[in-house]
Amino acid sequence: MAEAFLSAIAATVLEQIATVVSEEIRMAYNVRNDIEKLKETMSRIQAVLLDAERQQHENESLRRCMWKLKEIFYDAEDVIDDFKCISLRDQVAHDHNISKKVRALTKVPGRPSSLKLPGKLKDINNRLNELATEWDSFNLQQCRENRHDFYTETHSSVNSWDVCGRDEDKEKIVRLLMKPSEDQNFPVVCIVGIGGLGKTTVAKLVYNDDRVICYFDVKIWVSVSGEEFDLPRLLKLMIRSISKEEKCDTSTVEALQHCLRDILIYKSFLLVLDGVWSENQASWIHLRDLLSSMGGLPKSRIIVTTRSMKVASIMSSVEPYELKGLLFEDCLILFKKWAFRDDDEQQHPNLMRIGMEIVEKCEGVPLAVKTLGKQLFTNTREFDWQFIRECEIWRLEQSKDDILPVLKLSYDHLSSHLQQCFTLLSLYKKNEIYHSHEVIQLWMANGLLEQPKEEQEWEDVGDRYLNELLWRCLIQKEKDYGNYFTFKMHNLIHDLALYVSQKQCITVKCDPKAVDKNVRHLSFCGSKLLRVPEALKDFKNVRTVLVQEVSEESKRIHESIIDLCVSNFKYLRALRLRCYSPLTTLPNSICSLKHLRDLDLTGCRSMGKLPFSFYKLRCLQKLKISGIPLKYLPDRMESLIELRHLEITIKAKHLKEIREGCWTRLQHLGLIECDNLECLPKGLQYLTSLRRLDLVSCSKLVSLPRSLIFLTRLEDLHVSSCKKINLQMEPTEFDVKRPQLSLKTLSLWDSDELKDFPRLLLQGSSSTLQQIQIRICNNFEVLPTWLRNLTSLRKLEILNCPKLSALPEGMERLTGLRQLTIKQCPNLSIRCRPYVGADWRKIAHVQDRDTPEY
């Protein structure tokens, strides 16, 4: 399935050529002509890739050619990244903010690997030339961005035998349709959910309900399907749905709307738009306004089925109807209908026990139940039932109307960049709780994100991608923490990710036998894995290694994974050792992984130090070593000039001073379990890009430095289990002209010394602060009166603060407040009640028996 990635890979390489391979490098390595040739060839191929992606499913030769092209593109990306490593080395060597000793160590002449780059570049151009004749023979054309202009026809008839457990959904939607509306536009009911959940089925049940038939003069069923909101086509389908005799061969919207108006004038109608993908708001408004002119408006209604929450928000101003999965009992009834003949299940209790486990893996999705049920129809061999139970759904052969092809439509509608990102989610275990920032960092490390626009960071692009997956119901948000959120993926969507990524990503649970050697991403996830499988020792192109679960008893497998990375995976970009590891050190050779961008060692809690030559990992964007009891950080850390995310545990009392110009790209700093740390490092104000600061379990930390007020990009401050910290920062005469801050979330947990808020930070963020959390602060007494000046505050949460006795006056000014949660504050005065001036109806009050009513 990775053929679809070609557009994204080509775009990434071309961007890197423009931004990384400077004129100085082209001259120094005499590669100017080769670079221009590569750029020209890839641009020519990129121009027709959309057409190739459309045709590949019907043309095996084209598909094979695209696979060859993909491997060449990946190799080109690696070579361009080699030039990036050279560029970073040169930057460090000439950066006067970095110590002379580091710069001297960086200037290492005559590196053999660098001298090979011109030859590698020529080889890539030669391979592209060899493929050019075959590529040109397909006569591909440039085409517009819309790659998925296809239609899937549905109809309004429904077979009640085939439907279980949807009576309540039908009743709720019928009531919504018949509810009087004051909306000037059509009331639109959007039914939203993943593919195969039964959105169309529920719409059919409503459409054919006797009450609906009597309530509306006319019913219209239109299968929208395609990605474009094709207005002439929709009008024709509406006319034909009402009257088969009406001629509508004309293609002009003017003639079609006259024809439709003649049919609908002064009639109330129910219009079902089934399978809407288009997010073109202008096209929807055009259709809505056209229908509004046809009379019968007060009673007319529209039902929309879609997989996209964004479509629902565009087409309706009311909350969408989010369809849930079927209950297990209903799924079991449906499974019996498809797996057995009439009541035959009673004769096979052993099969039914297996069948119940098969139904559980469908997680309430009726189309999955049908798909697996019909695979077993009239089959009474227990072995075959066990095979279906154990087998991943994506490995089963399926027809175009079965669950996997239906789900894959959601994947096909993603952009090429987002398709790449989606496939990497397959590396995680099923039922995994994903953390948004961790996922985005993995995407960044692999270069999967589009170039940020002005004033944007790479992390912002990643946030946009995740929001799109949320909109399209491919992931579900679990909990929002302000600066990041957790999410889950339905097991069937995870199966889809496994299916589309099968030649790019593998999860190693045992010793794999037949594996494509061009796999790029590995996940180790088997508690019984005692050694690295032999098959992996031939791999050369791996970019990601996630170690989520291996044998805790075997130290050898952890060492052999590291050895494999160092010896074979020269272009490794992400290495995460998340499960428990008995490793006590890393080899110095780890620093030969010059392309490494993401290093997570949180599972290595026995490790006491990092290699001396750690500073050579100049491409590092993320370093997560929290939980590792380091006595000190390695020297020359300032040479990691690409660092964006740093989480550390340090046992020292003080950290080295941060120099001006050091870590200017750092977005997130986390100091975790730094038991002896007494103060934050000097020079904190030089972290000019810092957006998030986490201080967790730093038991001797007593205060925050005043330099914090100069971090004008700081958005999130989280202080937890720092028992002695006192955040009182009273303004001085020197703070009159202090910079404007932009703090958005503040979380203060488990502090005995906290009595008041950090005034400078919060008052400086009065127009930006959106969320405050205070938890388990035993001596927190009062909310300051200036709290009312936080005009953007939307969420205020106070939990387990026993000395809090009052809320400040003037809280009616907090008109944007949407959630106020106060629990386990027994001394809070009963007079503290909501103020009339605020829109308190929208606020969720959460209290318990330890908090008086207010």
Secondary structure as GFF3:
##gff-version 3
##sequence-region A 1 854
A	DSSP	three_ten_helix	2	5	.	.	.	ID=ss1
A	DSSP	alpha_helix	6	19	.	.	.	ID=ss2
A	DSSP	alpha_helix	23	28	.	.	.	ID=ss3
A	DSSP	alpha_helix	32	46	.	.	.	ID=ss4
A	DSSP	alpha_helix	49	55	.	.	.	ID=ss5
A	DSSP	three_ten_helix	56	58	.	.	.	ID=ss6
A	DSSP	alpha_helix	60	94	.	.	.	ID=ss7
A	DSSP	alpha_helix	100	106	.	.	.	ID=ss8
A	DSSP	alpha_helix	112	115	.	.	.	ID=ss9
A	DSSP	alpha_helix	117	136	.	.	.	ID=ss10
A	DSSP	three_ten_helix	160	162	.	.	.	ID=ss11
A	DSSP	alpha_helix	167	178	.	.	.	ID=ss12
A	DSSP	beta_strand	188	192	.	.	.	ID=ss13
A	DSSP	alpha_helix	199	207	.	.	.	ID=ss14
A	DSSP	alpha_helix	210	215	.	.	.	ID=ss15
A	DSSP	beta_strand	218	223	.	.	.	ID=ss16
A	DSSP	alpha_helix	231	242	.	.	.	ID=ss17
A	DSSP	alpha_helix	253	264	.	.	.	ID=ss18
A	DSSP	beta_strand	269	276	.	.	.	ID=ss19
A	DSSP	alpha_helix	281	292	.	.	.	ID=ss20
A	DSSP	beta_strand	301	306	.	.	.	ID=ss21
A	DSSP	alpha_helix	309	315	.	.	.	ID=ss22
A	DSSP	beta_strand	321	322	.	.	.	ID=ss23
A	DSSP	alpha_helix	328	339	.	.	.	ID=ss24
A	DSSP	three_ten_helix	344	347	.	.	.	ID=ss25
A	DSSP	alpha_helix	349	360	.	.	.	ID=ss26
A	DSSP	alpha_helix	366	375	.	.	.	ID=ss27
A	DSSP	alpha_helix	382	390	.	.	.	ID=ss28
A	DSSP	three_ten_helix	393	395	.	.	.	ID=ss29
A	DSSP	alpha_helix	403	412	.	.	.	ID=ss30
A	DSSP	alpha_helix	416	424	.	.	.	ID=ss31
A	DSSP	three_ten_helix	425	427	.	.	.	ID=ss32
A	DSSP	beta_strand	434	435	.	.	.	ID=ss33
A	DSSP	alpha_helix	436	445	.	.	.	ID=ss34
A	DSSP	alpha_helix	458	471	.	.	.	ID=ss35
A	DSSP	beta_strand	476	480	.	.	.	ID=ss36
A	DSSP	beta_strand	485	488	.	.	.	ID=ss37
A	DSSP	alpha_helix	491	500	.	.	.	ID=ss38
A	DSSP	beta_strand	505	508	.	.	.	ID=ss39
A	DSSP	beta_strand	521	525	.	.	.	ID=ss40
A	DSSP	three_ten_helix	534	538	.	.	.	ID=ss41
A	DSSP	beta_strand	544	549	.	.	.	ID=ss42
A	DSSP	alpha_helix	555	568	.	.	.	ID=ss43
A	DSSP	beta_strand	574	577	.	.	.	ID=ss44
A	DSSP	three_ten_helix	588	592	.	.	.	ID=ss45
A	DSSP	beta_strand	598	600	.	.	.	ID=ss46
A	DSSP	three_ten_helix	612	616	.	.	.	ID=ss47
A	DSSP	beta_strand	622	630	.	.	.	ID=ss48
A	DSSP	three_ten_helix	637	639	.	.	.	ID=ss49
A	DSSP	beta_strand	645	650	.	.	.	ID=ss50
A	DSSP	beta_strand	668	672	.	.	.	ID=ss51
A	DSSP	three_ten_helix	684	686	.	.	.	ID=ss52
A	DSSP	beta_strand	692	696	.	.	.	ID=ss53
A	DSSP	three_ten_helix	706	710	.	.	.	ID=ss54
A	DSSP	beta_strand	716	720	.	.	.	ID=ss55
A	DSSP	three_ten_helix	733	735	.	.	.	ID=ss56
A	DSSP	beta_strand	745	749	.	.	.	ID=ss57
A	DSSP	alpha_helix	759	763	.	.	.	ID=ss58
A	DSSP	beta_strand	771	775	.	.	.	ID=ss59
A	DSSP	three_ten_helix	785	789	.	.	.	ID=ss60
A	DSSP	beta_strand	795	799	.	.	.	ID=ss61
A	DSSP	three_ten_helix	811	813	.	.	.	ID=ss62
A	DSSP	beta_strand	819	823	.	.	.	ID=ss63
A	DSSP	three_ten_helix	840	842	.	.	.	ID=ss64
A	DSSP	beta_strand	844	846	.	.	.	ID=ss65
###
